[in-house]
Amino acid sequence: MTGEEKYLRGAEQQIAVLELFDGQQPDYHLHETAIRHWDGYWFGKRRVFGDTFPHYWSAENGRTFQRYARLTGNEEYNIRGEHSLRGVLSMFFEDGTATCAYVYPYSVNGQKTDFADPYANDQDWGLCMNLE
């Protein structure tokens, strides 16, 4: 916006931090999907411990990567951003239902996880970020 290089350098520091939270796994739940927590304690309707992949806020990384790509011309970040944004679309199902997040890993403290949380709230933020 300003054309001042110092702001781009500051943004690059933040990009480096965002990258630390991104997964590069072959599973579509985890590929370019940033880790996000409900409140750092438990998550969702079942109140289980675990991580959420994707969570609707995972798309925030995708949106940021694409903005960075527009500023720098670095196509790698445009591709990473697209993968991240597409990842949250898996929260919407063919029958029209949705989930706010997918809870991982397979089990936590002996309780099965690896499920789409029954709550369907706020997942539309992932759609909004895709439409920007």
C-alpha angles and dihedrals in degrees: 000000000000099000089227112142094215091070092052090050089052091050090051090057089054092046089055090054093047090053090060089066097048124100124220097193127137092238110097090227090061107031110111088341116140118223112248130177130208094224104329092263117062133346140223138335095326091047095224128161114246146092128283121232110198110014118171090251089059086082089066089079090052093051091048093048091052092049089051090050090053090052097046105026089235102150092193089071092048090055093045089049092051092050091050094049092047090050093068091054087074086075089074118076132209093250092059097257123120145189130222090222147347113243120221155224116047092258139356122204090344093307116119114244125160092111143120107258112246092229113096102191130130096359086123087077087072089056092048091053090050091053097051 
